[in-house]
């Protein structure tokens, strides 16, 4: 895809007249937004130097405006085809384009979070995921950038929040998406609201920290989404592959986390997810012989792949306390 084709694809999104256009940020507002997003200091100069401007780069600016309208004017999370990765020919302007989208969206998103009464500490912990993803991008590619544009929609629309160790996303149970024939007995019903659990990769998954997160989820949702009752949490992750206990031992944090969930649904192979999440290796690029084996988890994951085995996405549900 050429830069012109990519820009044209973004401009083809339906305009949303009810969404005010983003505006260039004053330096003070801009620096505050960078802090809210926890963009690493080392990445900020390049990110800001490439920031589109209505006068200097009108085509890129208009593409940002159209994506901003999609971000706040629709409920559907854009597919990768709707918000494709920028062509490499755009250089830093392309690698940082999607971070620019969320940077300019911070003022509106913060206003909406305050309107809902979400505590600042929760908002900042939630939005800091963008900075974590930029750090992962640098580890994967050896340079700055951000490419998790569809993922961050959830944070900015207020459907995902970080509560302590874990993130919780409000969604609904869909047996087809789980690869299941029907809803699980005793678990969430078809179409029932659930909190999908996500696990940031920034620390140990201790039982005490997880207990605190699950305990906080129900009261948080009751306060900030009072019209919806959430009785169950769900999870879809390679961390729920039950055979991890074979290498880690049953008393390790990950098997303890798995035991919270009743298994349900299909279990597709997810080797690429493991290599990307743990080793920052983009799909299809991993040279396993050069990857680190400094801890038990790394050794467990790579030893199986070296033997020709696979890791699988586990799925499960659990009642909320």
C-alpha positions as CSV (number, residue, x, y, z in Angstrom):
1,X,0.0,0.0,0.0
2,X,1.4,3.4,-1.0
3,X,1.2,6.4,1.3
4,X,-1.5,7.9,-1.0
5,X,-3.5,4.7,-1.0
6,X,-3.2,4.5,2.8
7,X,-4.4,8.1,3.3
8,X,-7.3,7.5,0.9
9,X,-8.4,4.4,2.9
10,X,-8.5,6.5,6.1
11,X,-10.4,9.3,4.4
12,X,-12.9,6.8,3.1
13,X,-14.3,6.4,6.6
14,X,-17.8,7.9,7.0
15,X,-17.6,11.4,8.4
16,X,-19.3,11.9,11.8
17,X,-20.8,15.3,12.0
18,X,-21.5,15.2,15.7
19,X,-17.9,14.8,16.7
20,X,-15.9,18.0,17.1
21,X,-12.6,18.0,15.2
22,X,-9.4,17.6,17.2
23,X,-7.3,20.7,17.5
24,X,-3.5,21.2,17.8
25,X,-2.5,21.1,21.4
26,X,-0.9,23.9,23.3
27,X,2.5,22.9,24.7
28,X,1.2,22.6,28.3
29,X,-1.8,20.5,27.3
30,X,0.4,18.4,25.0
31,X,2.9,17.6,27.7
32,X,0.2,16.7,30.1
33,X,-1.3,14.3,27.5
34,X,2.1,12.7,26.9
35,X,2.3,12.1,30.7
36,X,-1.2,10.7,30.9
37,X,-0.2,8.2,28.1
38,X,3.1,7.5,29.8
39,X,5.0,7.9,26.5
40,X,8.7,7.1,27.3
41,X,10.8,10.3,27.4
42,X,13.2,8.9,24.8
43,X,10.3,8.7,22.3
44,X,8.8,12.1,22.8
45,X,11.1,14.2,20.6
46,X,10.5,12.1,17.5
47,X,6.8,11.7,18.2
48,X,6.4,15.5,18.4
49,X,8.6,16.3,15.4
50,X,6.4,14.0,13.3
51,X,3.0,15.4,14.6
52,X,0.8,16.4,11.7
53,X,-0.3,20.0,11.3
54,X,-3.4,21.3,9.4
55,X,-1.2,23.8,7.4
56,X,2.1,21.8,7.0
57,X,0.7,18.3,6.4
58,X,-3.0,18.8,5.5
59,X,-3.6,15.2,4.1
60,X,-2.2,13.5,7.2
61,X,-4.2,16.0,9.4
62,X,-7.4,15.3,7.6
63,X,-6.8,11.5,8.0
64,X,-6.3,12.1,11.7
65,X,-9.6,14.0,11.9
66,X,-11.5,11.2,10.1
67,X,-10.0,8.6,12.5
68,X,-10.9,10.9,15.5
69,X,-14.5,10.9,14.3
70,X,-14.5,7.1,14.0
71,X,-13.0,6.8,17.5
72,X,-15.6,8.9,19.2
73,X,-18.6,8.6,16.8
74,X,-19.0,4.9,16.6
75,X,-19.2,1.9,19.0
76,X,-17.6,-0.7,16.7
77,X,-13.9,-1.3,17.1
78,X,-12.3,-0.7,13.7
79,X,-10.8,-3.8,12.1
80,X,-7.2,-3.9,11.0
81,X,-8.4,-3.3,7.4
82,X,-10.2,-0.1,8.5
83,X,-7.1,1.3,10.3
84,X,-4.2,-0.3,8.5
85,X,-0.5,0.0,9.5
86,X,1.1,3.0,7.9
87,X,3.4,2.3,4.9
88,X,7.1,2.3,5.8
89,X,7.6,5.1,3.2
90,X,6.0,7.5,5.6
91,X,8.9,7.0,8.1
92,X,8.4,8.5,11.5
93,X,5.1,10.2,10.5
94,X,3.7,6.8,9.8
95,X,5.2,4.9,12.7
96,X,3.8,7.5,15.1
97,X,0.5,8.3,13.3
98,X,-1.7,6.2,15.6
99,X,0.0,7.6,18.7
100,X,-0.8,11.1,17.3
101,X,-4.5,10.1,17.0
102,X,-4.7,9.2,20.7
103,X,-2.5,12.1,21.8
104,X,-4.9,14.6,20.2
105,X,-7.9,12.6,21.7
106,X,-6.7,12.8,25.3
107,X,-8.6,16.0,26.2
108,X,-11.9,14.7,25.0
109,X,-11.4,11.3,26.6
110,X,-10.4,12.8,29.9
111,X,-13.5,15.0,29.9
112,X,-15.7,12.0,29.3
113,X,-14.0,10.0,32.0
114,X,-14.5,12.8,34.5
115,X,-18.1,13.1,33.5
116,X,-18.6,9.4,34.4
117,X,-16.8,10.0,37.7
118,X,-13.9,7.7,37.0
119,X,-11.0,8.4,39.5
120,X,-8.0,10.1,37.9
121,X,-5.7,7.3,39.2
122,X,-7.8,4.7,37.3
123,X,-7.8,6.9,34.2
124,X,-4.0,7.4,34.2
125,X,-3.3,3.7,34.9
126,X,-5.6,2.8,32.0
127,X,-4.3,5.3,29.5
128,X,-0.7,4.5,30.4
129,X,-1.1,1.3,28.3
130,X,-0.2,3.3,25.3
131,X,3.2,4.1,26.7
132,X,3.7,0.4,27.5
133,X,2.9,-0.5,23.9
134,X,5.3,2.0,22.6
135,X,8.0,0.5,24.8
136,X,7.1,-2.9,23.4
137,X,7.3,-1.5,19.9
138,X,10.9,-0.4,20.4
139,X,11.9,-3.7,21.8
140,X,10.3,-5.5,18.8
141,X,11.6,-3.2,16.1
142,X,14.6,-1.3,17.5
143,X,13.0,2.1,16.9
144,X,10.1,4.2,18.1
145,X,6.5,3.8,17.0
146,X,3.1,2.5,18.0
147,X,0.9,0.0,16.2
148,X,-1.8,-1.1,18.6
149,X,-4.4,1.4,17.3
150,X,-7.5,-0.9,17.4
151,X,-6.6,-2.1,20.9
152,X,-6.5,1.4,22.4
153,X,-10.0,2.3,21.2
154,X,-11.3,0.4,24.2
155,X,-9.5,2.6,26.6
156,X,-10.5,5.9,25.0
157,X,-14.2,4.8,24.7
158,X,-14.4,3.9,28.3
159,X,-15.1,0.2,27.8
160,X,-11.8,-0.9,29.3
161,X,-10.2,0.1,32.7
162,X,-7.2,-1.0,34.6
163,X,-8.0,-1.8,38.2
164,X,-4.8,-2.7,40.0
165,X,-3.0,-5.6,38.4
166,X,-5.6,-6.4,35.7
167,X,-7.6,-4.7,33.0
168,X,-11.4,-5.3,32.6
169,X,-13.3,-4.8,29.4
170,X,-17.0,-4.6,29.3
171,X,-18.4,-6.9,26.6
172,X,-20.9,-9.6,26.1
173,X,-20.7,-13.4,26.1
174,X,-20.9,-14.8,22.5
175,X,-20.6,-18.6,22.2
176,X,-19.6,-18.3,18.5
177,X,-16.6,-16.1,19.4
178,X,-15.6,-18.7,22.0
179,X,-15.8,-21.5,19.5
180,X,-18.4,-23.1,21.7
181,X,-21.7,-24.8,20.8
182,X,-23.6,-23.1,23.6
183,X,-23.2,-21.1,26.8
184,X,-21.5,-22.9,29.7
185,X,-23.8,-24.4,32.4
186,X,-23.7,-22.2,35.5
187,X,-21.8,-19.5,33.6
188,X,-22.7,-16.5,31.5
189,X,-25.7,-16.7,29.2
190,X,-25.7,-15.9,25.5
191,X,-25.5,-12.1,25.2
192,X,-25.0,-11.5,28.9
193,X,-22.7,-8.6,29.8
194,X,-19.3,-9.9,31.1
195,X,-16.0,-8.3,32.1
196,X,-13.2,-9.7,29.8
197,X,-10.0,-9.9,31.8
198,X,-6.7,-8.7,30.2
199,X,-3.3,-9.2,31.8
200,X,-0.7,-6.4,31.3
201,X,2.8,-7.7,31.1
202,X,4.4,-5.4,33.6
203,X,4.8,-7.4,36.8
204,X,4.2,-10.7,38.7
205,X,0.7,-12.1,38.6
206,X,0.4,-12.6,42.3
207,X,-2.7,-14.1,43.8
208,X,-3.1,-11.2,46.2
209,X,-2.9,-8.6,43.5
210,X,-5.4,-10.5,41.3
211,X,-7.7,-10.9,44.3
212,X,-7.7,-7.2,44.8
213,X,-8.4,-6.5,41.1
214,X,-11.4,-8.9,40.9
215,X,-12.7,-7.5,44.2
216,X,-12.6,-4.0,42.8
217,X,-14.2,-4.8,39.5
218,X,-17.8,-5.3,40.6
219,X,-18.0,-2.1,42.8
220,X,-16.3,-0.1,40.0
221,X,-18.7,-1.1,37.4
222,X,-21.7,-0.6,39.7
223,X,-20.5,3.0,40.3
224,X,-19.6,3.9,36.7
225,X,-21.9,1.7,34.6
226,X,-24.9,1.5,36.9
227,X,-27.3,0.3,34.3
228,X,-25.4,-2.9,33.6
229,X,-24.9,-5.8,36.0
230,X,-21.8,-7.9,35.5
231,X,-21.9,-11.3,37.3
232,X,-19.0,-12.9,35.5
233,X,-15.5,-12.2,34.4
234,X,-14.0,-14.0,31.4
235,X,-10.5,-14.4,29.9
236,X,-9.0,-15.4,26.6
237,X,-5.2,-15.8,26.8
238,X,-2.3,-18.1,26.2
239,X,-1.7,-17.7,30.0
240,X,-4.8,-20.1,30.4
241,X,-3.0,-22.9,28.6
242,X,-3.3,-25.5,31.4
243,X,-0.2,-27.3,30.4
244,X,2.0,-24.3,31.5
245,X,1.8,-25.9,35.0
246,X,3.9,-28.8,33.6
247,X,6.9,-26.5,33.3
248,X,6.2,-23.9,36.0
249,X,4.9,-26.1,38.7
250,X,1.3,-26.1,40.2
251,X,2.2,-23.5,42.9
252,X,3.4,-20.8,40.4
253,X,1.4,-17.6,39.9
254,X,0.2,-18.5,36.4
255,X,-1.4,-21.9,37.3
256,X,-2.9,-20.2,40.3
257,X,-4.5,-17.6,38.0
258,X,-5.7,-20.3,35.7
259,X,-7.6,-22.1,38.5
260,X,-9.8,-19.1,38.9
261,X,-11.5,-19.9,35.6
262,X,-13.7,-22.7,34.4
263,X,-12.4,-23.8,31.0
264,X,-14.8,-23.3,28.1
265,X,-14.6,-23.0,24.3
266,X,-12.0,-24.0,21.7
267,X,-8.3,-23.7,22.2
268,X,-6.6,-22.5,19.0
269,X,-2.8,-22.5,18.6
270,X,-1.3,-19.2,19.6
271,X,2.5,-19.6,19.3
272,X,2.9,-16.2,17.7
273,X,1.1,-14.5,20.6
274,X,3.5,-16.1,23.0
275,X,6.6,-15.1,21.1
276,X,5.3,-11.5,20.7
277,X,4.1,-11.0,24.3
278,X,7.0,-12.6,26.1
279,X,9.9,-12.1,23.7
280,X,8.7,-9.0,21.7
281,X,9.2,-10.9,18.5
282,X,6.8,-9.8,15.7
283,X,4.9,-12.8,14.0
284,X,7.2,-14.7,11.7
285,X,10.4,-13.1,12.9
286,X,11.5,-15.1,15.9
287,X,14.9,-16.8,15.8
288,X,14.3,-19.0,18.8
289,X,18.0,-19.9,19.2
290,X,18.7,-16.2,20.0
291,X,15.8,-15.6,22.4
292,X,16.5,-15.3,26.1
293,X,16.0,-18.3,28.5
294,X,16.7,-16.5,31.7
295,X,13.7,-17.5,33.7
296,X,11.5,-20.5,34.0
297,X,8.6,-19.1,32.0
298,X,10.9,-18.3,29.0
299,X,12.5,-21.8,29.2
300,X,9.1,-23.5,29.4
301,X,7.7,-21.7,26.4
302,X,10.7,-22.2,24.2
303,X,11.5,-25.8,25.1
304,X,8.1,-26.9,23.9
305,X,8.4,-25.0,20.6
306,X,11.9,-26.5,20.1
307,X,10.4,-29.9,20.5
308,X,7.8,-29.2,17.8
309,X,4.9,-28.6,20.2
310,X,2.5,-25.7,20.4
311,X,0.9,-23.3,22.9
312,X,-2.9,-22.8,22.8
313,X,-5.2,-20.0,23.7
314,X,-7.2,-20.9,26.8
315,X,-10.6,-19.5,27.5
316,X,-12.5,-19.4,30.7
317,X,-15.1,-17.8,33.0
318,X,-15.4,-17.1,36.7
319,X,-18.1,-15.5,38.9
320,X,-17.2,-12.1,40.1
321,X,-17.0,-11.7,43.9
